[in-house]
Amino acid sequence: MQDQATTIFLSDAAATRSLGVELGQTLPAGSVLLLEGELGSGKTTLVQGLGEGLGIQDTIDSPTFTLINEYFEGRLPLYHLDLYRLNKTATAELSLETYWDGTEAELGIVAIEWAERLPYKPANYLAIHLIYDVNRGRHLTIRAISQGNSGQDDHGQDNHGQWDAVLAATGVLGDDDRPSTVYL
């Protein structure tokens, strides 16, 4: 699945958190989630579920003022970033790629809120756009992006089907592994 979207309708904040738990239980080390959405759309709630699925006991709050919170006690490290207060120039100076390329930080799960403020993106990531619409309710669109390196990750490992397997394990993909609309 490359650059194909799945829309997930979420009944409430608990469903958003539940999807995060599923992702936390299945995502492999080196996964990057780029989260976009307005204030109150569920970005932090999804990351809280992600932390729960990883087995993190600490309270997960959005790092709006600290920029980055790191959690190491779970199945994998979780790096939770919030770029709300930054512009693209300030974000570029942070060298955030060290979190997803494994050069200075142990590979784990990287969740970046307000990812539209990133001036550059990793070769492989899950683009997640969350929406809370008073009339339609909560929903998100998840898109697996695998580009560059002819289907290999930054470490030369084959990533074809990586996102398919992860999304299938969470129930986000249907039986035929094509994007679908899911109701949680």
C-alpha positions in Angstrom: 0.0 0.0 0.0 1.7 3.2 -1.1 0.0 6.5 -0.9 -3.5 5.0 -0.6 -5.8 6.3 2.1 -8.2 4.7 4.5 -10.8 6.7 6.3 -11.7 5.6 9.8 -14.9 7.0 11.5 -14.5 7.1 15.3 -17.5 7.1 17.5 -15.8 9.1 20.3 -12.5 9.9 22.0 -12.4 6.4 23.4 -12.4 4.9 19.9 -9.5 7.3 18.9 -7.6 6.1 21.9 -8.4 2.5 21.1 -7.0 2.8 17.6 -3.8 4.3 19.2 -3.6 1.2 21.5 -3.8 -1.1 18.5 -1.1 0.8 16.7 1.1 0.8 19.8 0.8 -3.0 20.0 1.7 -3.6 16.4 3.9 -0.8 15.0 7.6 -1.9 14.5 10.6 0.1 15.7 11.4 2.9 13.3 7.7 3.8 12.7 6.9 7.5 12.2 3.4 8.9 12.5 2.9 12.4 11.1 -0.3 13.8 12.7 -2.2 16.7 11.4 -5.5 18.2 12.5 -7.1 21.2 14.1 -7.0 21.8 17.9 -9.2 19.2 19.6 -9.3 16.8 16.7 -7.7 13.9 18.7 -4.0 14.0 18.0 -2.9 13.8 21.6 -5.6 11.2 22.4 -4.3 9.0 19.6 -0.7 9.3 21.0 -2.0 8.5 24.5 -3.5 5.3 23.2 -0.2 4.6 21.3 1.7 4.9 24.6 -0.8 2.6 26.3 -0.4 0.0 23.5 3.4 0.2 24.0 3.0 -0.4 27.7 4.0 3.0 28.9 2.7 3.8 32.4 3.6 7.5 32.5 1.0 10.1 31.7 1.3 11.3 28.1 0.6 14.9 27.6 1.2 17.0 24.5 4.7 18.5 24.7 3.5 21.9 23.4 6.0 23.9 25.4 8.8 21.3 25.8 8.6 20.2 22.1 9.6 16.6 22.7 8.7 14.0 25.4 10.6 10.8 25.4 9.3 7.6 27.0 11.5 4.5 27.4 9.7 2.1 29.6 7.4 0.5 27.0 7.9 -2.2 24.4 9.7 0.4 22.3 10.7 4.0 23.0 8.1 6.6 22.2 9.2 10.0 21.0 6.2 12.4 21.1 6.8 15.8 19.4 4.6 18.8 19.2 5.5 21.4 16.6 2.5 23.7 17.2 4.6 26.7 18.3 7.2 26.4 15.6 7.5 27.5 12.0 9.3 25.4 9.3 12.6 27.3 9.7 12.7 26.7 13.5 11.7 23.1 13.0 14.5 22.5 10.5 17.0 23.6 13.1 16.0 20.7 15.4 17.5 17.9 13.4 14.4 15.7 14.1 15.6 13.0 11.6 17.9 11.7 14.4 14.7 10.3 16.0 13.7 8.2 12.9 17.1 7.4 11.4 18.5 5.8 14.5 21.8 7.8 14.5 21.5 9.5 17.9 18.3 8.0 19.4 17.3 4.4 19.8 14.8 3.4 17.1 11.3 3.5 18.5 8.0 5.1 17.5 8.0 8.7 16.5 4.7 10.6 16.8 4.7 14.2 15.6 1.8 16.5 16.2 1.4 19.4 13.7 3.5 17.6 11.2 2.6 20.1 8.5 5.3 22.3 10.1 8.0 19.8 9.1 10.2 21.1 6.3 11.2 17.6 5.4 9.8 14.1 6.0 11.2 10.6 6.4 11.2 8.2 3.5 8.5 6.0 5.2 5.7 7.1 7.5 2.1 7.0 8.3 0.3 10.3 7.5 -2.6 10.7 9.8 -5.1 13.5 9.4 -7.7 13.8 12.2 -10.9 15.7 11.9 -13.6 16.5 14.4 -16.7 17.7 12.6 -19.7 18.6 14.8 -22.1 17.2 12.1 -20.1 14.2 10.9 -18.3 13.3 14.1 -14.7 12.2 14.5 -12.7 10.6 11.7 -9.2 10.2 10.5 -7.6 9.4 7.2 -4.5 7.3 7.4 -2.1 7.0 4.5 1.0 4.8 4.4 3.8 6.6 2.5 6.8 4.6 1.3 9.1 6.5 -1.0 12.8 6.6 -1.9 15.4 3.8 -1.7 13.3 1.6 -4.1 11.2 0.2 -1.3 14.0 0.0 1.3 14.1 1.8 4.6 17.1 4.0 5.8 18.9 0.8 6.9 18.6 -1.0 3.6 15.8 -3.3 4.8 12.9 -4.1 2.5 9.7 -2.3 3.6 7.3 -3.4 0.9 4.2 -4.5 2.6 5.4 -3.2 6.0 2.5 -0.8 6.4 0.0 -3.3 4.9 0.9 -5.8 7.6 0.7 -3.2 10.4 -2.6 -1.8 9.2 -4.1 -5.3 8.6 -3.1 -6.3 12.2 -5.0 -3.3 13.5 -8.0 -4.1 11.4 -7.7 -0.9 9.3 -7.4 -2.8 6.1 -10.2 -5.1 4.8 -9.7 -8.7 4.0 -8.5 -7.9 0.5 -5.8 -5.5 1.8 -7.2 -2.5 0.0 -8.0 0.7 1.7 -11.5 0.9 3.1 -13.8 2.9 5.3 -13.8 1.6 8.8 -16.1 2.4 11.7 -14.8 2.1 15.3 
